[in-house]
Amino acid sequence: MRTGVFVFGGVEMSDAGAGPPASTERRSSQEEMWRATEQLADLGVDCERLGYDVFWLTEHHFQHEGYEVVPNGILFGATLAARTSRIGIGTMFNIVPQWHPLRLAEDFAYLHNVSGGRALFGVGRGTVPREAEALGTRIGSFDNPDQAAADRLNREQFDEGIEVIRAAFAHERFAFAGRHYTFPPPGIPDRGGFVGPLTLVPRPRHPVEWWQAVTSPPTLEAAPRKGFGAVFWLKHHDVVRAWWQRYSELHAAHHGELAPGEKRMLVLAYRIGDSREEAMASVRAGHDEFWKFLGPYGWSRGYRTPDGAAVPAGLIPSLEDSLENRTWLVGTAADVAEGIDAYRRELGGLRELCLFPNMPGDPYGLTREQLARYAEEVRPLLG
């Protein structure tokens, strides 16, 4: 089982939790946010030393609140590649509609090549209107009154952007004409002639491993058609099991049968304590800050009520809700190992596990401790 680590990359907060301040009222200093960036680079080095296989960051912009302070995981990844030799490096996710697709292709190819083929290409459509609309797209969200039109535009830009990137990666010369992008634009003069097909410089020198966030039924249908690996997070365990199987069926229809657990990744938040009560007390503030921040964007829509019904839009789950849905594993090392092993049994195999150890506001010293405890206490129990 390949085990990754995923971190948002935020500032430390002494007042994290369900109460005030509201997430919209937070404002971190530039010094705090840069210190978090430095801590993240150190954390990536620690993950390699502890034997983890992949270090994942995330792409976000304009977050003066301090929750996610790295706007370019590829640029960060190039720095981490210079400080490490083995660990995979990925962004969960590069938000394709917020990029010029050829700049994204160039930048990723550079990281992949300079790291010796260690980069993983995570792609997504985004979640935050503030970021999307400032960077050339739109996104459907529970606080966006024009969800359908925004979502349609975003999906079109995403799909065309992916086509452009795949063509640029695969062919020495390529051209593309779509609704949103045309490369090269027609009629560009060049030294007595006109520009023809383009060549990406550099192209990837190693095979590219693609992963996509699968958070909605349309994306569940689209990702296996594209042949991308699917990343599942923040869904009730019954939903994970159903979507896991559906992805396998769709992939088989388009590309052939998958081995158990192949091309599907499960992300789980966790906290280890000497007792379950200690672990619960340790994680509650960070869990509640997570949902205070992300619940209004609809991130809890994959949760279910105790009777299996869909939850209300914009639900802010309690820690007990997250334990019931099994999106958080909290307890002793044995409890966490048993939670992972239960998923292995239910899913018929688990090849790709990604751990989320750093809750919003957590001290980075606590995160290092949790990564070490998982490596030393949980991993041996999983065999």
C-alpha positions as CSV (number, residue, x, y, z in Angstrom):
1,M,0.0,0.0,0.0
2,R,1.4,3.4,-1.0
3,T,0.9,5.9,1.7
4,G,0.8,9.7,1.1
5,V,0.5,12.7,3.3
6,F,-1.8,15.6,2.4
7,V,-1.6,19.0,4.1
8,F,-3.6,22.2,3.5
9,G,-0.6,24.2,4.7
10,G,-2.0,26.9,7.0
11,V,-0.8,29.0,9.9
12,E,-0.8,27.9,13.5
13,M,-3.8,29.2,15.4
14,S,-4.1,29.4,19.2
15,D,-7.9,30.0,18.9
16,A,-9.0,27.3,16.5
17,G,-12.3,25.7,17.2
18,A,-16.1,26.0,16.6
19,G,-16.5,29.4,18.3
20,P,-15.3,32.8,17.4
21,P,-13.6,34.2,15.4
22,A,-15.6,33.4,12.3
23,S,-13.4,32.1,9.5
24,T,-14.3,35.1,7.4
25,E,-13.0,37.4,10.2
26,R,-9.5,35.9,10.3
27,R,-6.5,37.7,8.9
28,S,-3.0,36.3,9.2
29,S,0.1,38.3,8.8
30,Q,2.5,37.9,5.9
31,E,5.1,36.7,8.4
32,E,2.8,34.0,9.8
33,M,2.0,32.8,6.3
34,W,5.6,32.7,5.2
35,R,6.6,30.8,8.4
36,A,3.9,28.2,7.6
37,T,5.4,27.8,4.1
38,E,8.8,27.2,5.6
39,Q,7.3,24.7,8.0
40,L,5.7,22.8,5.1
41,A,9.0,22.4,3.3
42,D,10.5,20.9,6.5
43,L,7.4,18.7,6.8
44,G,8.0,17.3,3.3
45,V,11.6,16.4,4.3
46,D,10.3,14.7,7.5
47,C,7.8,12.7,5.5
48,E,10.6,11.2,3.3
49,R,12.7,10.4,6.4
50,L,9.7,8.6,8.0
51,G,9.1,6.5,4.9
52,Y,6.0,8.0,3.4
53,D,5.6,7.7,-0.3
54,V,4.0,10.9,-1.5
55,F,3.8,14.5,-0.1
56,W,0.7,16.3,-1.4
57,L,-0.1,20.0,-1.1
58,T,-3.0,22.0,-2.4
59,E,-3.4,25.1,-4.6
60,H,-5.3,28.1,-3.2
61,H,-5.1,31.8,-3.7
62,F,-5.8,35.1,-1.8
63,Q,-6.4,33.3,1.6
64,H,-5.5,36.1,3.9
65,E,-7.2,34.0,6.6
66,G,-4.2,31.7,6.6
67,Y,-5.8,28.4,6.1
68,E,-4.0,27.4,2.8
69,V,-1.0,29.6,2.0
70,V,0.7,27.9,-1.0
71,P,-0.7,29.2,-4.3
72,N,1.5,27.1,-6.5
73,G,2.2,23.5,-5.5
74,I,4.4,22.9,-8.6
75,L,6.8,25.7,-7.7
76,F,6.8,24.5,-4.1
77,G,7.4,21.0,-5.3
78,A,10.5,22.0,-7.2
79,T,11.9,23.4,-4.0
80,L,11.0,20.2,-2.1
81,A,12.5,18.1,-4.9
82,A,15.9,19.7,-4.3
83,R,15.7,18.8,-0.6
84,T,14.6,15.1,-1.1
85,S,15.6,12.2,-3.2
86,R,12.8,9.6,-3.1
87,I,9.4,10.9,-2.1
88,G,6.7,11.6,-4.7
89,I,5.5,15.2,-4.9
90,G,2.0,16.2,-5.9
91,T,-0.7,18.9,-5.7
92,M,-4.1,17.9,-4.6
93,F,-5.2,19.6,-6.8
94,N,-3.9,21.8,-9.6
95,I,-7.1,23.8,-10.4
96,V,-7.0,23.5,-14.2
97,P,-9.6,26.2,-15.1
98,Q,-7.6,28.8,-13.0
99,W,-4.5,28.1,-15.1
100,H,-3.5,28.8,-18.7
101,P,-3.4,25.2,-19.7
102,L,0.0,25.4,-21.6
103,R,1.6,27.2,-18.6
104,L,0.4,24.4,-16.4
105,A,1.7,21.8,-18.8
106,E,5.1,23.5,-19.0
107,D,5.4,24.0,-15.2
108,F,4.4,20.4,-14.4
109,A,6.7,19.0,-17.0
110,Y,9.6,20.9,-15.5
111,L,8.9,19.6,-12.0
112,H,8.5,16.1,-13.2
113,N,11.8,16.2,-15.1
114,V,13.8,18.0,-12.5
115,S,12.6,15.5,-9.8
116,G,13.5,12.5,-11.8
117,G,9.9,11.5,-12.5
118,R,8.7,11.9,-8.9
119,A,5.8,14.3,-9.6
120,L,2.2,13.2,-9.6
121,F,-0.3,15.3,-11.6
122,G,-3.4,16.0,-9.5
123,V,-6.1,17.9,-11.3
124,G,-9.4,19.5,-10.1
125,R,-12.0,22.1,-10.9
126,G,-11.9,24.2,-7.8
127,T,-14.3,25.1,-4.9
128,V,-13.8,28.7,-4.1
129,P,-15.6,31.5,-6.0
130,R,-13.2,34.2,-4.7
131,E,-10.3,32.4,-6.3
132,A,-12.1,31.2,-9.5
133,E,-13.6,34.5,-10.5
134,A,-10.3,36.4,-9.9
135,L,-8.4,33.9,-12.0
136,G,-10.6,33.6,-15.1
137,T,-13.3,31.0,-14.4
138,R,-16.4,30.4,-12.2
139,I,-17.3,27.6,-9.8
140,G,-20.6,26.3,-8.5
141,S,-20.9,26.5,-4.7
142,F,-23.6,26.6,-2.1
143,D,-22.9,30.3,-1.6
144,N,-22.9,31.0,-5.3
145,P,-26.4,31.8,-6.6
146,D,-25.6,30.9,-10.2
147,Q,-24.4,27.3,-9.5
148,A,-25.6,25.7,-12.7
149,A,-24.2,28.2,-15.2
150,A,-21.0,28.5,-13.2
151,D,-20.5,24.8,-13.0
152,R,-21.2,24.3,-16.7
153,L,-18.6,26.9,-17.7
154,N,-16.1,25.4,-15.3
155,R,-16.5,21.9,-16.6
156,E,-16.1,23.1,-20.2
157,Q,-12.9,24.9,-19.3
158,F,-11.6,21.9,-17.3
159,D,-12.3,19.4,-20.1
160,E,-10.7,21.6,-22.8
161,G,-7.8,22.4,-20.6
162,I,-7.2,18.7,-20.0
163,E,-7.3,18.0,-23.7
164,V,-4.8,20.7,-24.4
165,I,-2.4,19.4,-21.7
166,R,-2.7,15.8,-22.9
167,A,-2.0,16.8,-26.5
168,A,1.0,18.9,-25.4
169,F,2.4,16.0,-23.3
170,A,1.9,13.3,-25.9
171,H,2.9,14.9,-29.2
172,E,6.1,16.6,-30.4
173,R,3.8,19.0,-32.3
174,F,0.3,19.7,-31.4
175,A,-2.6,22.1,-32.1
176,F,-6.0,22.5,-30.5
177,A,-9.2,24.3,-31.4
178,G,-12.1,24.4,-28.9
179,R,-14.7,26.7,-27.5
180,H,-12.5,28.3,-24.9
181,Y,-9.0,27.6,-26.2
182,T,-7.3,27.7,-29.6
183,F,-3.6,26.9,-29.9
184,P,-1.9,28.4,-31.7
185,P,-4.3,31.3,-32.5
186,P,-4.5,31.6,-36.3
187,G,-2.5,34.0,-38.3
188,I,0.5,34.6,-36.0
189,P,3.3,36.0,-38.2
190,D,6.7,34.5,-37.8
191,R,9.8,35.4,-39.9
192,G,8.0,35.6,-43.2
193,G,5.5,32.8,-42.5
194,F,2.9,31.9,-39.9
195,V,3.1,29.9,-36.8
196,G,2.0,26.2,-37.1
197,P,1.7,23.5,-34.5
198,L,3.4,24.2,-31.2
199,T,6.0,22.2,-29.3
200,L,5.9,22.1,-25.5
201,V,9.3,22.7,-24.0
202,P,10.0,20.8,-21.9
203,R,7.7,17.8,-22.4
204,P,7.7,15.2,-19.6
205,R,10.6,12.7,-19.8
206,H,8.8,10.2,-17.6
207,P,5.3,8.7,-17.6
208,V,2.7,11.0,-16.0
209,E,0.4,9.7,-13.3
210,W,-2.9,11.6,-13.2
211,W,-5.3,11.9,-10.3
212,Q,-8.6,13.7,-10.1
213,A,-10.8,14.8,-7.2
214,V,-14.1,12.9,-7.5
215,T,-16.7,14.8,-5.5
216,S,-19.8,14.7,-7.6
217,P,-21.7,12.1,-9.7
218,P,-20.8,13.8,-13.0
219,T,-17.1,13.7,-12.1
220,L,-17.4,10.0,-11.0
221,E,-18.6,9.3,-14.6
222,A,-15.9,11.4,-16.3
223,A,-12.7,10.5,-14.4
224,P,-12.6,6.8,-15.5
225,R,-13.4,7.7,-19.1
226,K,-10.3,9.9,-19.0
227,G,-8.3,7.1,-17.4
228,F,-7.5,9.3,-14.3
229,G,-7.0,7.8,-10.9
230,A,-9.9,8.9,-8.6
231,V,-9.4,10.5,-5.2
232,F,-12.2,10.0,-2.6
233,W,-12.5,12.1,0.6
234,L,-15.1,13.3,3.0
235,K,-17.8,10.8,2.1
236,H,-19.7,8.4,4.3
237,H,-18.1,5.0,4.2
238,D,-21.1,3.5,2.3
239,V,-20.8,6.2,-0.3
240,V,-17.1,5.5,-0.7
241,R,-17.8,1.8,-1.2
242,A,-20.5,2.5,-3.8
243,W,-18.4,5.0,-5.7
244,W,-15.3,2.8,-5.5
245,Q,-17.1,0.0,-7.2
246,R,-18.8,2.3,-9.8
247,Y,-15.4,3.7,-10.8
248,S,-14.1,0.2,-11.3
249,E,-17.1,-0.7,-13.5
250,L,-16.7,2.4,-15.6
251,H,-13.0,2.0,-16.0
252,A,-13.5,-1.6,-17.1
253,A,-15.9,-0.4,-19.8
254,H,-13.5,2.1,-21.2
255,H,-10.0,0.8,-20.5
256,G,-10.1,-2.7,-19.0
257,E,-10.4,-4.4,-15.7
258,L,-8.7,-3.0,-12.6
259,A,-6.9,-5.0,-9.9
260,P,-8.4,-4.6,-6.4
261,G,-7.8,-1.0,-5.2
262,E,-6.1,0.1,-8.4
263,K,-6.3,3.7,-9.5
264,R,-8.5,4.7,-6.5
265,M,-7.2,6.7,-3.5
266,L,-8.8,7.1,-0.1
267,V,-8.0,10.2,2.0
268,L,-8.5,9.9,5.7
269,A,-8.0,12.4,8.5
270,Y,-6.6,10.9,11.7
271,R,-5.4,11.6,15.2
272,I,-3.6,9.2,17.5
273,G,-3.6,9.4,21.3
274,D,-2.7,7.2,24.2
275,S,-6.4,6.8,24.7
276,R,-9.5,7.5,22.5
277,E,-10.5,10.3,24.9
278,E,-7.1,11.9,24.6
279,A,-7.2,11.7,20.8
280,M,-10.7,13.2,20.7
281,A,-9.6,16.1,22.9
282,S,-6.5,16.7,20.8
283,V,-8.3,16.8,17.4
284,R,-11.6,18.5,18.2
285,A,-10.6,22.1,17.8
286,G,-8.8,21.5,14.5
287,H,-11.7,19.4,13.2
288,D,-14.2,22.1,14.2
289,E,-12.1,24.9,12.6
290,F,-11.9,22.7,9.4
291,W,-15.7,22.6,9.1
292,K,-16.2,26.2,10.2
293,F,-14.0,27.1,7.2
294,L,-15.2,24.6,4.6
295,G,-18.8,23.6,5.5
296,P,-20.3,26.7,3.9
297,Y,-18.7,25.7,0.6
298,G,-20.6,22.4,0.7
299,W,-17.7,20.1,1.5
300,S,-19.9,18.0,3.8
301,R,-22.4,17.0,1.0
302,G,-20.8,13.5,1.0
303,Y,-21.9,12.9,4.6
304,R,-25.0,11.0,5.6
305,T,-27.4,11.1,8.6
306,P,-27.6,8.1,10.9
307,D,-30.6,6.8,8.9
308,G,-28.6,7.1,5.6
309,A,-30.3,10.2,4.3
310,A,-28.4,13.1,2.6
311,V,-27.4,15.9,4.9
312,P,-28.6,19.5,4.6
313,A,-26.6,21.8,2.3
314,G,-23.8,23.5,4.1
315,L,-23.9,21.2,7.1
316,I,-21.2,21.9,9.7
317,P,-20.5,18.4,11.1
318,S,-19.5,17.7,14.7
319,L,-16.5,15.5,15.4
320,E,-19.0,12.8,16.4
321,D,-20.6,13.1,12.9
322,S,-17.2,12.6,11.3
323,L,-16.5,9.6,13.4
324,E,-19.9,8.1,12.5
325,N,-19.2,8.7,8.8
326,R,-15.7,7.4,9.2
327,T,-14.0,10.3,7.5
328,W,-11.9,10.9,10.6
329,L,-10.2,8.0,12.4
330,V,-9.5,9.0,16.0
331,G,-8.2,6.9,18.9
332,T,-5.2,4.8,19.8
333,A,-2.8,3.5,17.2
334,A,-4.8,0.2,17.3
335,D,-8.0,2.1,16.7
336,V,-6.6,3.9,13.7
337,A,-5.1,0.7,12.3
338,E,-8.4,-1.1,12.7
339,G,-10.3,1.8,10.9
340,I,-7.9,1.5,7.9
341,D,-8.1,-2.3,7.9
342,A,-11.9,-2.1,7.9
343,Y,-11.8,0.0,4.7
344,R,-9.4,-2.5,3.2
345,R,-11.9,-5.2,3.8
346,E,-14.9,-3.2,2.7
347,L,-13.3,-1.9,-0.5
348,G,-11.8,-5.3,-1.5
349,G,-8.3,-3.8,-1.4
350,L,-6.6,-0.5,-0.7
351,R,-3.5,0.3,-2.7
352,E,-3.5,4.1,-2.3
353,L,-4.0,5.7,1.1
354,C,-3.5,9.4,1.8
355,L,-3.4,10.7,5.4
356,F,-4.5,14.1,6.5
357,P,-2.7,14.8,9.8
358,N,-2.6,18.6,10.0
359,M,-5.9,20.2,11.0
360,P,-6.4,23.9,10.4
361,G,-4.6,25.8,13.2
362,D,-2.6,22.8,14.4
363,P,1.0,23.4,15.6
364,Y,3.5,21.9,13.2
365,G,5.2,20.2,16.1
366,L,2.0,18.2,16.7
367,T,1.8,17.3,13.1
368,R,5.4,15.9,13.1
369,E,4.5,13.9,16.2
370,Q,1.4,12.5,14.5
371,L,3.4,11.5,11.4
372,A,6.0,9.8,13.5
373,R,3.3,8.0,15.6
374,Y,1.6,6.7,12.5
375,A,4.9,5.5,11.0
376,E,6.1,3.8,14.2
377,E,2.8,2.6,15.8
378,V,0.2,2.2,13.1
379,R,2.1,1.1,10.1
380,P,3.5,-2.1,11.7
381,L,-0.1,-3.1,12.7
382,L,-1.2,-3.0,9.0
383,G,1.3,-5.6,7.8
